[in-house]
Amino acid sequence: MLPITTLTGLVSAPSRGISGLRLRLADISDVLRDTGDRRTSRRVWARAGRAHMEVRGLTGHGAGHERLVHELESALRRLTGINWAGVNASLGQVLVDFDEDELGPEDVLEVVERVEAAHGTGADDFPAGRPQPPFASTPATLAATALAADCLGLATAAIRRVTMRPALSPTLRIPTVMAEIQPRLRGALESRLGRAQADALIGVSNAVVHALTRGEAPLALDALQRLLQLAEIRGRQTVWRRREPELVADGDGLPERSHPAAPRPAPLPPGPVETCVDRTSLAALSGAGGLLVWTRDLEQAGKALLATVPKAAAMGREAFAARLGDVLARDGVVPMDGTALRLLDRVSAVLIDARVLCAGRPRLLSVATVGDLGEAEAWSAAQSVLDPRPLRELSGDGPWTRGPWRLERPHELPAALPASPPALTADLYGADGRRQARVRIGCELDPLADALVAAARRGARR
């Protein structure tokens, strides 16, 4: 269960006073304009002398991208008060560390807009399919809008019940309930509006029809779901603020290039909820149609259709994912894309990046002598070259030298990393330039590597 203080904060945080309400309405208006393939609002986060700003034209690859990156970083670094600036092409953002006494985020934004205009991308839309970053306010705005609609709907339904106003037919709920549950209908809405916007639209529509049909129980359940979503979003934003200085540090290692996402070779397989809906949809429609023919009562047929809709399955998955996201954030994990948690029930295989299993230190795996040195001497010489080096240094082209010994990649073999399955193959050369041995270099395993692999195997047995 969520702490009372959390629930109280979630309900009372939005709109403190008239100015807060105006800002909230402006946020909602901006979010609703950015639907489908058109997204014009720039995602910006700034705090304590650090700014993350989305940039138009950062495609991740190509000559135009390279020119934009070079000119953007050069223009920002010329500003007085800039400590460093770098591009994260994977997220389409520029990251800037600056002295708050010298300039502010608006000065950085002015430079970004000027460079965009010079490259002819100033009027472009931002990619609609890009995941929401953990600092984004759009998910919170939409979830709060749906929650407000649920609360207003509950109040309206209660007033209608107390004043004995007649309720409208429950069959009015069928379009919104089917749009919420039926994967094909919901997918069509999400492809046109975007996932978060479609979810908010369905939530507001549900609130309206349930208020008019005295559906207090569904409204209360939906409001609880929105509270869980807001807790997840707030947790994600909080852990981002706390860990951003650690994760970004001095900007070293930011990817200035990225590759376009490869198309999925096959459609995403349906999960248990989608399978349940597909199996029950035909039966529900057939049953409701048969009841309509038998009774000639449209309202009874509509009630029968609503009774067979597996809404609990979808709500259960959403509640689980929202609670999991909140718990992960409390444990210091930054979920970069919350929608991934909604796909956990479709996982059929676990792929573990070999680098995750490595401790960051190289390890000599084998030595085969080809010169005058004995195996023990060659092993000692190769180890002396490796000892002072971190694992990431061996990801480069080399060579790596210490004293009279040099390790060099053989030109006839394909390049490999120490953390890769084939490991890094290198030749050991002496001071006279003669090759003395061929060695294989891997990495030391992280102390938790065995536990991670065991956890993946345990999950497969459940």
C-alpha positions as CSV (number, residue, x, y, z in Angstrom):
1,M,0.0,0.0,0.0
2,L,1.1,3.6,-0.6
3,P,1.8,5.7,2.4
4,I,-0.9,8.2,3.4
5,T,1.6,11.0,3.0
6,T,2.3,10.0,-0.6
7,L,-1.4,9.8,-1.5
8,T,-2.0,13.2,0.2
9,G,0.8,14.7,-1.7
10,L,-0.4,13.3,-5.0
11,V,-3.9,14.7,-4.5
12,S,-2.9,18.1,-3.1
13,A,0.2,18.8,-5.1
14,P,-1.5,20.0,-8.3
15,S,-2.9,23.6,-8.4
16,R,-2.1,25.5,-5.3
17,G,-4.0,28.7,-5.9
18,I,-5.2,30.4,-9.1
19,S,-1.7,30.8,-10.6
20,G,-1.0,27.1,-10.1
21,L,-4.3,26.3,-11.8
22,R,-3.4,28.5,-14.8
23,L,0.0,26.9,-15.2
24,R,-1.7,23.4,-15.0
25,L,-4.2,24.3,-17.7
26,A,-1.4,25.7,-19.9
27,D,0.5,22.4,-19.4
28,I,-2.6,20.4,-20.4
29,S,-3.1,22.6,-23.5
30,D,0.5,22.1,-24.6
31,V,0.4,18.4,-24.1
32,L,-2.9,17.9,-26.0
33,R,-1.5,19.8,-29.0
34,D,1.4,17.3,-29.2
35,T,-0.5,14.3,-30.5
36,G,0.3,11.6,-33.1
37,D,3.3,12.3,-35.4
38,R,3.4,16.0,-34.6
39,R,5.3,17.0,-31.4
40,T,6.5,20.6,-31.2
41,S,7.1,20.9,-27.5
42,R,10.8,20.7,-26.5
43,R,11.7,18.4,-23.6
44,V,13.9,20.4,-21.2
45,W,15.2,19.7,-17.7
46,A,17.4,22.1,-15.8
47,R,18.6,22.0,-12.2
48,A,21.6,23.0,-10.2
49,G,23.7,24.2,-13.1
50,R,22.9,21.2,-15.3
51,A,20.5,21.3,-18.4
52,H,19.2,18.6,-20.7
53,M,17.6,20.0,-23.9
54,E,16.1,18.2,-26.8
55,V,17.5,19.4,-30.2
56,R,15.8,19.4,-33.5
57,G,17.8,17.7,-36.2
58,L,19.8,15.3,-34.0
59,T,19.1,12.2,-36.1
60,G,22.1,10.2,-34.7
61,H,23.8,9.6,-38.0
62,G,24.7,11.3,-41.3
63,A,26.7,14.3,-42.4
64,G,24.0,16.8,-41.4
65,H,23.9,15.3,-37.9
66,E,27.7,15.5,-37.6
67,R,27.7,19.2,-38.6
68,L,25.0,20.0,-36.2
69,V,26.8,18.3,-33.3
70,H,30.0,20.1,-34.1
71,E,28.5,23.5,-34.4
72,L,26.2,23.1,-31.4
73,E,29.0,22.0,-29.1
74,S,31.3,24.7,-30.4
75,A,28.7,27.4,-29.9
76,L,27.8,26.3,-26.4
77,R,31.5,26.0,-25.3
78,R,32.1,29.6,-26.4
79,L,29.6,30.8,-23.8
80,T,31.1,32.3,-20.7
81,G,30.2,30.1,-17.7
82,I,29.9,26.8,-19.7
83,N,31.9,24.0,-18.0
84,W,31.2,21.4,-20.6
85,A,28.7,20.5,-23.3
86,G,28.0,17.3,-25.0
87,V,25.4,15.6,-27.2
88,N,23.5,12.4,-26.4
89,A,22.5,11.3,-29.8
90,S,20.5,8.3,-28.5
91,L,18.1,10.6,-26.7
92,G,18.4,13.5,-29.2
93,Q,19.5,15.9,-26.4
94,V,22.4,18.2,-25.6
95,L,23.7,18.2,-22.1
96,V,25.3,21.3,-20.6
97,D,27.0,22.0,-17.3
98,F,27.2,25.7,-16.5
99,D,27.9,28.2,-13.8
100,E,24.5,29.5,-12.5
101,D,26.1,32.8,-11.5
102,E,27.2,33.4,-15.2
103,L,24.1,32.3,-17.2
104,G,20.9,30.4,-17.0
105,P,19.0,27.7,-19.0
106,E,17.3,30.4,-21.1
107,D,20.7,31.5,-22.4
108,V,21.5,27.9,-23.3
109,L,18.2,27.5,-25.0
110,E,18.8,30.7,-27.1
111,V,22.0,29.2,-28.5
112,V,20.3,25.9,-29.3
113,E,17.5,27.6,-31.2
114,R,20.0,29.8,-33.1
115,V,22.0,26.8,-34.2
116,E,18.8,24.9,-35.2
117,A,17.7,27.9,-37.3
118,A,21.1,28.0,-39.0
119,H,20.8,24.4,-39.9
120,G,17.3,24.7,-41.2
121,T,15.8,22.4,-38.5
122,G,14.2,25.2,-36.4
123,A,10.7,24.5,-37.7
124,D,10.9,20.7,-37.6
125,D,8.8,18.5,-35.4
126,F,10.4,16.3,-32.7
127,P,10.2,12.5,-33.3
128,A,6.9,11.3,-31.9
129,G,8.1,7.8,-31.2
130,R,10.9,8.8,-28.8
131,P,10.3,7.5,-25.3
132,Q,9.5,9.9,-22.5
133,P,12.6,10.7,-20.5
134,P,12.4,10.2,-16.7
135,F,12.2,14.0,-16.1
136,A,9.3,14.5,-18.6
137,S,6.2,16.2,-17.1
138,T,3.8,15.1,-19.9
139,P,2.9,11.7,-18.2
140,A,2.1,13.4,-14.9
141,T,0.0,16.1,-16.6
142,L,-2.1,13.5,-18.4
143,A,-2.5,11.2,-15.4
144,A,-3.5,14.2,-13.2
145,T,-6.0,15.2,-15.9
146,A,-7.6,11.7,-15.9
147,L,-7.6,11.7,-12.1
148,A,-9.3,15.0,-11.9
149,A,-11.9,13.7,-14.4
150,D,-12.5,10.6,-12.2
151,C,-12.9,12.7,-9.1
152,L,-15.4,15.0,-10.9
153,G,-17.2,12.0,-12.3
154,L,-17.5,10.5,-8.8
155,A,-18.9,13.7,-7.4
156,T,-21.4,14.0,-10.3
157,A,-22.5,10.4,-10.0
158,A,-23.0,10.8,-6.2
159,I,-25.0,14.0,-6.7
160,R,-27.2,12.3,-9.3
161,R,-27.8,9.4,-6.9
162,V,-28.6,11.6,-3.9
163,T,-31.0,13.8,-5.9
164,M,-32.6,10.7,-7.5
165,R,-31.8,11.9,-11.0
166,P,-32.4,9.0,-13.5
167,A,-29.3,7.3,-14.7
168,L,-28.6,6.9,-18.4
169,S,-28.4,3.4,-19.9
170,P,-25.2,1.5,-19.1
171,T,-24.9,0.6,-22.8
172,L,-23.3,4.1,-23.2
173,R,-20.2,2.6,-21.6
174,I,-19.6,0.1,-24.3
175,P,-17.6,2.3,-26.8
176,T,-15.2,3.6,-24.2
177,V,-14.8,0.3,-22.4
178,M,-14.1,-1.6,-25.6
179,A,-11.6,1.2,-26.7
180,E,-9.8,0.7,-23.4
181,I,-9.6,-3.1,-23.4
182,Q,-9.7,-4.2,-27.1
183,P,-6.0,-4.2,-28.3
184,R,-6.9,-3.3,-31.9
185,L,-9.1,-0.4,-31.0
186,R,-6.7,0.9,-28.5
187,G,-3.7,0.4,-30.8
188,A,-5.5,2.5,-33.5
189,L,-6.0,5.3,-31.0
190,E,-2.4,5.1,-29.7
191,S,-0.9,5.2,-33.2
192,R,-2.9,8.4,-34.0
193,L,-2.6,10.2,-30.7
194,G,0.3,8.7,-28.8
195,R,0.1,6.2,-25.9
196,A,-0.1,8.6,-23.1
197,Q,-2.6,10.9,-24.8
198,A,-4.8,8.0,-25.9
199,D,-4.8,6.7,-22.3
200,A,-5.8,10.1,-20.9
201,L,-8.6,10.5,-23.6
202,I,-10.0,7.1,-22.8
203,G,-9.8,7.9,-19.0
204,V,-11.7,11.2,-19.4
205,S,-14.3,9.6,-21.7
206,N,-14.8,6.8,-19.2
207,A,-15.2,9.3,-16.4
208,V,-18.0,11.1,-18.4
209,V,-20.0,8.1,-19.3
210,H,-19.7,6.4,-15.9
211,A,-20.8,9.7,-14.2
212,L,-23.9,9.8,-16.4
213,T,-24.7,6.1,-15.8
214,R,-23.9,6.0,-12.0
215,G,-20.8,3.9,-12.4
216,E,-19.2,4.9,-9.0
217,A,-17.3,1.7,-8.6
218,P,-15.5,1.8,-11.9
219,L,-14.7,5.4,-11.3
220,A,-13.2,4.7,-7.9
221,L,-11.1,1.9,-9.3
222,D,-9.8,4.1,-12.1
223,A,-9.0,6.9,-9.7
224,L,-6.9,4.4,-7.6
225,Q,-5.1,3.3,-10.8
226,R,-4.3,7.0,-11.6
227,L,-2.9,7.5,-8.1
228,L,-0.6,4.5,-8.6
229,Q,0.5,5.9,-12.0
230,L,1.2,9.3,-10.4
231,A,3.2,7.7,-7.6
232,E,5.3,5.8,-10.3
233,I,5.9,9.0,-12.2
234,R,6.8,11.0,-9.1
235,G,9.2,8.3,-8.0
236,R,10.8,8.3,-11.5
237,Q,11.3,12.0,-11.4
238,T,12.6,11.9,-7.8
239,V,15.2,9.3,-8.5
240,W,16.3,11.1,-11.6
241,R,16.9,14.3,-9.7
242,R,18.9,12.4,-7.1
243,R,21.0,10.2,-9.5
244,E,21.5,12.5,-12.5
245,P,24.8,14.0,-11.2
246,E,26.1,10.5,-10.6
247,L,24.9,9.0,-13.9
248,V,25.9,11.9,-16.2
249,A,29.0,13.0,-14.1
250,D,31.3,15.1,-16.4
251,G,29.6,14.0,-19.7
252,D,32.4,11.6,-20.6
253,G,31.2,8.8,-22.8
254,L,28.1,10.4,-24.2
255,P,27.1,8.8,-27.5
256,E,27.4,11.4,-30.3
257,R,26.2,8.9,-32.9
258,S,23.4,6.4,-32.9
259,H,22.1,3.9,-35.4
260,P,18.5,3.9,-36.6
261,A,16.3,1.3,-34.9
262,A,16.0,-1.8,-36.9
263,P,12.5,-2.9,-37.7
264,R,11.1,-5.8,-35.7
265,P,11.5,-9.0,-37.7
266,A,8.1,-10.2,-36.4
267,P,5.1,-8.5,-34.7
268,L,5.2,-8.3,-30.9
269,P,3.6,-11.4,-29.6
270,P,0.4,-11.0,-27.6
271,G,0.6,-11.2,-23.8
272,P,-1.8,-13.0,-21.5
273,V,-4.1,-10.0,-21.3
274,E,-4.3,-9.7,-25.1
275,T,-4.9,-13.4,-25.5
276,C,-7.6,-13.3,-22.9
277,V,-9.3,-10.4,-24.6
278,D,-9.1,-12.0,-28.1
279,R,-10.6,-15.2,-26.8
280,T,-13.4,-13.6,-24.9
281,S,-14.3,-10.9,-27.5
282,L,-15.9,-13.3,-29.9
283,A,-17.7,-15.2,-27.2
284,A,-18.9,-11.9,-25.7
285,L,-20.2,-10.6,-29.0
286,S,-21.8,-13.9,-29.9
287,G,-23.5,-14.1,-26.5
288,A,-24.7,-10.5,-26.5
289,G,-26.0,-10.9,-30.1
290,G,-27.8,-14.1,-29.2
291,L,-29.4,-12.5,-26.1
292,L,-30.5,-9.5,-28.3
293,V,-32.2,-11.8,-30.8
294,W,-33.8,-13.8,-28.0
295,T,-35.0,-10.9,-25.8
296,R,-35.1,-8.0,-28.3
297,D,-33.8,-5.9,-25.4
298,L,-30.8,-3.8,-26.3
299,E,-30.0,-2.8,-22.7
300,Q,-29.9,-6.4,-21.5
301,A,-27.6,-7.3,-24.4
302,G,-25.4,-4.4,-23.6
303,K,-25.2,-5.3,-19.9
304,A,-24.2,-8.9,-20.9
305,L,-21.5,-7.6,-23.1
306,L,-20.1,-5.3,-20.4
307,A,-20.2,-8.2,-17.9
308,T,-17.9,-10.3,-20.0
309,V,-15.2,-7.7,-20.7
310,P,-12.0,-8.8,-18.9
311,K,-11.2,-5.3,-17.6
312,A,-9.7,-6.7,-14.4
313,A,-6.8,-8.3,-16.2
314,A,-5.7,-5.1,-17.9
315,M,-6.1,-3.0,-14.7
316,G,-4.2,-5.7,-12.8
317,R,-1.3,-5.5,-15.2
318,E,-1.3,-1.7,-15.1
319,A,-1.4,-1.6,-11.3
320,F,1.5,-4.1,-11.1
321,A,3.7,-2.2,-13.5
322,A,3.0,1.1,-11.8
323,R,3.8,-0.3,-8.4
324,L,6.9,-2.0,-9.7
325,G,8.1,1.3,-11.3
326,D,7.6,3.1,-8.0
327,V,9.5,0.3,-6.0
328,L,12.4,0.3,-8.5
329,A,12.7,4.1,-8.2
330,R,12.7,3.9,-4.4
331,D,15.6,1.4,-4.8
332,G,17.6,3.9,-6.9
333,V,16.7,2.5,-10.4
334,V,16.0,5.1,-13.1
335,P,13.4,3.6,-15.5
336,M,14.2,5.3,-18.8
337,D,11.0,4.0,-20.5
338,G,8.0,3.1,-18.2
339,T,6.2,1.4,-21.1
340,A,8.8,-1.4,-20.9
341,L,7.4,-2.5,-17.6
342,R,4.0,-3.0,-19.3
343,L,5.6,-5.6,-21.5
344,L,7.1,-7.9,-18.9
345,D,4.2,-10.4,-19.3
346,R,5.4,-11.0,-22.9
347,V,9.0,-11.9,-22.1
348,S,9.9,-15.2,-23.6
349,A,13.8,-14.9,-23.4
350,V,16.3,-13.1,-21.3
351,L,19.4,-11.6,-23.0
352,I,22.2,-10.5,-20.7
353,D,24.8,-8.1,-22.0
354,A,28.2,-9.7,-21.3
355,R,29.4,-6.3,-20.0
356,V,26.9,-6.5,-17.2
357,L,28.7,-9.6,-15.9
358,C,32.1,-8.0,-15.9
359,A,33.8,-6.3,-13.0
360,G,35.8,-3.8,-15.0
361,R,39.2,-5.4,-14.7
362,P,40.9,-7.4,-17.5
363,R,41.9,-11.1,-16.9
364,L,44.4,-13.1,-18.9
365,L,42.7,-16.2,-20.1
366,S,45.4,-18.1,-22.1
367,V,48.9,-17.7,-23.4
368,A,50.5,-19.6,-26.4
369,T,54.2,-18.9,-26.9
370,V,55.6,-18.6,-30.4
371,G,59.1,-17.2,-29.6
372,D,62.0,-17.7,-27.2
373,L,60.0,-17.0,-24.0
374,G,58.7,-19.8,-21.8
375,E,55.0,-19.9,-21.0
376,A,55.5,-18.6,-17.4
377,E,57.7,-15.7,-18.6
378,A,55.2,-14.8,-21.4
379,W,52.3,-15.0,-18.9
380,S,54.2,-12.6,-16.5
381,A,55.0,-10.2,-19.3
382,A,51.5,-10.0,-20.6
383,Q,50.1,-9.6,-17.1
384,S,52.5,-6.7,-16.4
385,V,51.0,-4.9,-19.4
386,L,47.4,-5.5,-18.3
387,D,47.7,-4.9,-14.5
388,P,47.4,-1.1,-14.5
389,R,44.7,-0.8,-17.1
390,P,40.9,-0.7,-16.7
391,L,38.8,-2.9,-18.9
392,R,37.4,-0.1,-21.0
393,E,41.0,1.0,-22.1
394,L,41.3,-2.4,-23.9
395,S,38.2,-1.6,-26.0
396,G,40.3,0.7,-28.2
397,D,42.6,-0.2,-31.1
398,G,45.8,-0.4,-29.0
399,P,48.7,-1.1,-28.9
400,W,49.2,-1.2,-25.1
401,T,52.8,-0.9,-23.8
402,R,54.5,-1.2,-20.5
403,G,58.3,-1.3,-20.1
404,P,59.8,-3.5,-22.9
405,W,56.5,-5.3,-23.6
406,R,53.8,-4.5,-26.0
407,L,50.3,-6.0,-26.7
408,E,48.9,-5.4,-30.1
409,R,45.8,-6.6,-31.9
410,P,46.6,-9.0,-34.8
411,H,45.5,-7.5,-38.1
412,E,44.3,-10.8,-39.6
413,L,41.7,-11.4,-36.9
414,P,38.4,-9.5,-36.5
415,A,38.3,-7.0,-33.7
416,A,36.7,-8.2,-30.4
417,L,36.3,-6.9,-26.9
418,P,37.4,-8.5,-23.7
419,A,33.8,-8.7,-22.5
420,S,32.6,-10.4,-25.7
421,P,32.3,-14.2,-25.9
422,P,35.4,-14.7,-28.1
423,A,37.4,-12.4,-25.9
424,L,40.2,-10.1,-27.1
425,T,43.1,-11.7,-28.9
426,A,46.4,-9.9,-28.8
427,D,50.1,-10.6,-29.7
428,L,52.9,-10.0,-27.2
429,Y,56.0,-8.3,-28.6
430,G,59.3,-7.7,-26.9
431,A,61.7,-4.8,-27.0
432,D,63.3,-6.1,-30.1
433,G,60.0,-6.1,-32.0
434,R,59.7,-9.9,-32.2
435,R,56.4,-11.6,-31.5
436,Q,56.7,-13.8,-28.4
437,A,53.2,-15.0,-27.7
438,R,49.5,-14.9,-28.6
439,V,47.2,-14.2,-25.6
440,R,43.5,-14.1,-25.0
441,I,42.2,-11.4,-22.7
442,G,38.8,-11.5,-21.0
443,C,37.4,-9.9,-17.9
444,E,36.9,-10.7,-14.3
445,L,33.4,-11.6,-13.4
446,D,31.4,-9.4,-11.1
447,P,30.8,-10.9,-7.7
448,L,27.0,-10.9,-8.4
449,A,27.3,-12.4,-11.9
450,D,26.3,-15.9,-10.8
451,A,23.4,-14.5,-8.8
452,L,22.1,-12.6,-11.9
453,V,22.2,-15.6,-14.2
454,A,20.6,-17.8,-11.5
455,A,17.8,-15.2,-11.1
456,A,17.2,-15.2,-14.8
457,R,16.9,-19.0,-14.8
458,R,14.6,-19.0,-11.8
459,G,12.3,-16.6,-13.6
460,A,12.1,-19.0,-16.6
461,R,10.8,-21.8,-14.3
462,R,7.9,-19.8,-13.0
